[in-house]
Amino acid sequence: MKFPWLPMGNDLKTGLPVFLPMLPVGFKRDGKYMPLNPTMLVDTGAHGTVLNRSHAANLGFAADDLVAETFDAAGGPATFWAPKNPGLLEIKIGTGWHPLPNLKFAAGRLSLLGRDVIFSRFELRMTPTQFEFIRLPK
């Protein structure tokens, strides 16, 4: 499955367009399709998948369903909220559904697709204009 890098605005210093490896995905929780289809940054440096905390309700999580945890992140210590009982979470990548082993919520703007999903299911190839997910043999 090949995906083009998507334009995400212009660089503030140069004014040139900025392209990022962004991937539209879908979510299911306990077999129920969720009304959440974000475009996520393919982030091989992120341990797991991270969504903005405002999306927790779209996946059926109330505030008291989440527990705060502090982790080291690229900018220093950061607070993430993890579901206490996530149920069976699945993510749609391309045309296929895959188990989502880890999901956290944060205050950040970008949603991140972490390496736990990427490298457990796919080989990732990137060029300056596109990225490709190649399914690993089972």
C-alpha positions in Angstrom: 0.0 0.0 0.0 1.5 3.3 -1.1 0.6 6.7 0.2 1.8 10.1 -0.9 3.3 12.5 1.6 0.6 15.1 2.3 1.0 18.9 2.4 0.7 20.3 5.9 1.0 24.0 5.3 4.1 26.2 4.7 7.4 26.4 6.6 7.3 29.6 8.8 10.9 30.6 7.9 11.1 29.7 4.2 7.4 29.8 3.1 7.9 26.6 1.3 5.3 23.8 1.5 5.9 21.1 4.2 5.0 17.5 3.4 4.7 14.8 6.0 4.0 11.1 6.0 0.3 11.3 7.1 -2.0 8.4 6.9 -5.8 8.4 7.2 -7.0 5.6 9.5 -10.2 4.2 11.1 -10.9 2.8 14.5 -13.1 0.1 16.0 -13.6 -0.7 19.7 -15.0 -4.1 20.7 -16.2 -4.5 17.1 -18.0 -1.2 16.9 -17.0 1.3 14.3 -16.0 4.6 15.9 -16.9 8.0 14.5 -13.2 8.9 14.4 -11.1 8.8 11.2 -8.0 11.0 11.8 -5.1 11.5 9.6 -2.1 10.4 11.6 1.6 11.1 11.4 3.6 7.9 10.7 6.0 8.3 13.6 8.6 5.5 13.9 10.0 7.2 17.0 6.7 6.9 18.9 6.4 3.7 21.0 2.6 3.6 20.5 -0.4 5.3 19.0 -1.3 8.7 20.4 -4.5 10.7 19.8 -5.4 14.1 21.0 -7.3 13.7 24.4 -10.4 15.4 22.9 -10.8 12.2 20.8 -11.2 9.9 23.8 -15.0 10.5 23.9 -15.2 9.5 20.2 -13.8 6.1 21.1 -16.3 5.8 24.0 -14.0 6.7 26.9 -15.2 9.0 29.7 -12.7 11.1 31.7 -12.9 8.6 34.6 -12.0 5.7 32.1 -8.5 7.2 31.7 -5.5 7.2 34.0 -2.7 9.8 33.7 0.9 8.6 33.2 4.1 10.6 32.7 6.6 9.5 30.1 9.7 10.9 28.5 8.9 12.4 25.1 10.9 14.3 22.5 10.3 17.6 24.3 10.8 16.2 27.8 8.4 14.7 30.3 4.8 14.6 29.1 1.5 13.5 30.5 -0.5 10.9 28.6 -3.8 9.3 29.5 -4.3 5.6 29.0 -7.6 3.7 29.0 -8.0 1.6 32.1 -10.0 -1.0 30.2 -9.5 -0.4 26.5 -11.4 -3.4 25.2 -10.5 -4.7 21.8 -9.1 -1.8 19.8 -8.5 -2.1 16.1 -7.1 0.3 13.5 -7.8 0.4 9.8 -4.7 0.9 7.7 -5.4 0.9 4.0 -8.2 -1.7 3.5 -7.3 -3.9 6.4 -8.1 -3.9 10.2 -5.3 -4.6 12.6 -5.2 -5.0 16.5 -4.1 -1.8 18.2 -1.7 -3.0 21.0 -1.3 0.4 22.6 -3.3 3.6 22.7 -2.8 6.8 24.7 -4.2 10.3 24.6 -2.2 13.5 24.9 -2.6 17.3 24.7 -0.6 17.4 21.4 -2.1 18.6 18.1 -0.9 15.7 15.9 -2.1 12.2 16.2 0.8 9.7 16.0 0.8 6.2 14.5 3.5 4.5 16.5 6.0 1.8 15.7 4.2 -0.9 17.7 1.5 -1.1 14.9 3.8 -0.2 12.0 6.6 -2.7 12.5 4.5 -5.6 14.0 2.5 -5.8 10.7 4.5 -4.1 8.0 7.8 -3.3 6.4 8.0 0.5 5.9 9.7 2.0 3.0 10.0 5.8 2.5 11.0 8.0 -0.3 10.9 11.8 -0.5 7.4 11.7 -2.1 5.7 8.6 -0.7 5.7 5.9 1.9 4.8 2.3 1.5 3.5 -0.3 3.9 4.3 -3.9 2.8 2.5 -6.6 4.8 4.8 -8.9 6.6 4.2 -12.7 6.2 2.2 -14.2 8.9 
